[in-house]
């Protein structure tokens, strides 16, 4: 509650400009590392999904073409 009282007595530009800038300066590297890690993780998950989907598509395509040629009486 003491922090809210301290911040409440400050002008608007301190609350909305100065404090966020100080937080970004202090924690900017950490924030950038976390965002970079999340983006890299999402990219790797998308690559994995694309590769697995391509593999499933290729297996179904080749097994359906080979099974249709072997089952000509259908």
VMD Tcl script that draws the C-alpha trace (Angstrom):
set ca {
  {0.00 0.00 0.00}
  {2.94 2.35 0.62}
  {4.04 2.14 -3.02}
  {0.59 3.18 -4.22}
  {0.65 6.17 -1.90}
  {4.10 7.22 -3.13}
  {3.12 6.85 -6.81}
  {-0.23 8.58 -6.26}
  {1.52 11.79 -5.20}
  {3.68 12.02 -8.33}
  {2.81 13.88 -11.54}
  {1.28 11.97 -14.47}
  {4.44 12.06 -16.59}
  {6.41 10.28 -13.86}
  {3.81 7.50 -13.62}
  {3.26 7.03 -17.36}
  {6.65 7.95 -18.89}
  {9.52 7.92 -16.40}
  {8.68 4.72 -14.51}
  {8.14 2.57 -17.62}
  {11.39 3.89 -19.11}
  {13.28 3.02 -15.92}
  {11.73 -0.46 -15.89}
  {12.70 -0.99 -19.55}
  {16.25 0.18 -18.91}
  {16.67 -2.07 -15.88}
  {14.86 -5.17 -17.20}
  {15.18 -4.60 -20.95}
  {17.73 -7.35 -21.49}
  {15.67 -9.86 -19.55}
  {12.49 -8.91 -21.38}
  {14.26 -9.20 -24.75}
  {15.68 -12.60 -23.80}
  {12.27 -13.94 -22.76}
  {10.57 -12.58 -25.90}
  {13.35 -14.01 -28.09}
  {13.05 -17.40 -26.40}
  {9.27 -17.47 -26.87}
  {9.54 -16.48 -30.55}
  {12.21 -19.14 -31.16}
  {10.09 -21.75 -29.40}
  {6.99 -20.89 -31.44}
  {9.05 -21.00 -34.65}
  {10.43 -24.44 -33.76}
  {6.95 -25.73 -32.93}
  {5.66 -24.48 -36.30}
  {8.57 -26.16 -38.10}
  {7.82 -29.40 -36.21}
  {4.14 -29.24 -37.13}
  {4.98 -28.61 -40.80}
  {7.47 -31.50 -40.91}
  {5.13 -33.95 -39.19}
  {2.26 -32.87 -41.44}
  {4.43 -33.30 -44.53}
  {5.54 -36.73 -43.34}
  {1.95 -37.84 -42.69}
  {0.90 -36.51 -46.11}
  {3.77 -38.30 -47.87}
  {3.12 -41.59 -46.07}
  {-0.59 -41.49 -46.85}
  {0.06 -40.56 -50.47}
  {2.55 -43.37 -51.05}
  {0.62 -46.00 -49.10}
  {-2.64 -45.16 -50.86}
  {-1.01 -45.30 -54.31}
  {0.76 -48.58 -53.56}
  {-2.32 -50.12 -51.98}
  {-4.54 -49.05 -54.89}
  {-2.18 -50.63 -57.38}
  {-2.05 -53.86 -55.40}
  {-5.83 -53.91 -54.92}
  {-6.89 -53.54 -58.51}
  {-10.06 -55.56 -58.01}
  {-11.69 -52.93 -55.80}
}
mol new
graphics top color blue
foreach p $ca { graphics top sphere $p radius 0.5 }
foreach p [lrange $ca 0 end-1] q [lrange $ca 1 end] { graphics top cylinder $p $q radius 0.2 }
display resetview
